[in-house]
Amino acid sequence: MTASGAARDRVAIIGGGILGLAVARRLLEVRPGSEVVVLEKEHDIARHQTGHNSGVVHAGLYYTPGSLKAVLCRRSVGMLRELCQDKGIPYDEVGKLVVARDPAEVAKLDDIEARAKANGVPDVARVGPAGIRDIEPFAVGRAAIHSPHTAIVDFVAVARAMRDDVIAGGGEVRTGFEVTEIRQGVGRVVLVPRHGEPITVERLVACAGLQADRVARLAGADDDPRIIPFRGEYHRLTPAREHLVRGLIYPVPDPRYPFLGVHFTRRINGGVDIGPNAVLALRREGYRRTDLELSELRETLAWPGFRRLARTYWRTGASEVLTSVSTRWFVRQARRYVPSLAVSDVEPAPAGVRAQAVDRDGTLVDDFVVQELGNVHAIRNAPSPAATSSLAIAEHLVERIFPTSSGAVASGAVPPIGSEVLR
């Protein structure tokens, strides 16, 4: 027992991205004295999705009201802003425009506006062509939704601040620790690394991102859903043309498709990125077109869900591939929103890879999903806005693992995690 009278828990978290670190931080906040260790296979934290995203703090415009995405995103925004203020991390509410180009897209703005209001996104407003120009002088469109509090941040800096809090709270962050085997016994979980000695804990939380399904399988889960890696490629405005964009300019999303389309994103450390597209990565961590791992590619192509997905979205997929191989076509998509953009105004920027869970039937899994496997809690799907939502996801997950560990998550405030558990 600790000085506070609480049990001394022994918990491991697989994954040194923002979500794994947030879970570790929350555990130490509500159950001080616990033995908490974060295990990261790379030699530094935040090397994958956390370190390769757009840096946008999403306000919660699109998500289905009442879903985990909607509720946890909205709760986490304020928590993230407060953490950044406490740690001196820059946080800038540059604002976001979701721009409709034709009457069909204008009609879709009604649904986005209704969802935003249902989710409690503050100060969302509809603007016309003149309003678009007032906010973004070089942008065009028939109408737009303006979210003035959508922000940008450096999520790697946030992850590092979380790591420091974990260590200050008595936790440990081990890098270079790749788990290759998970053995469960009564009240214990043994984690066997590729190199080094196994460790034994009472509970395990897997926040493995691009490796989420593989780690879950080590704990006894089945294949469904499978992570399919989609590379998101970016271009960046040249310094002389950064004035073309003040904040964030997004297209109206296709509700059938989880990707938001090519858009403009001002970065917290300077510069404006254009993208991403969404093309199949040829390996789980394939940030370059030349990154190829045949065994991983075969695994992806063999998944029935991927084949069904490809048949359903082949036209969209072909267009995405075209943006990958042709800068001119990429810029052509972006010029629909900023017509003065030219090919000479852009240069290549680093890409990211999205871990998208796909069911066996080809369904793109939309909401956050956690699977419970004995003493293991495995996050099977945590796409955008997971970075924005990380603090609230951690709060919610820790409350489910250790009920009544805190009063922060009110009963009924969020949908029960069990409703998202795969059986």
Summary of the structure (lengths in Angstrom):
residues: 423
radius of gyration: 21.3
end to end distance: 34.4
largest distance: 65.5
contacts: 1478
relative contact order: 0.18
helix: 36%
strand: 25%
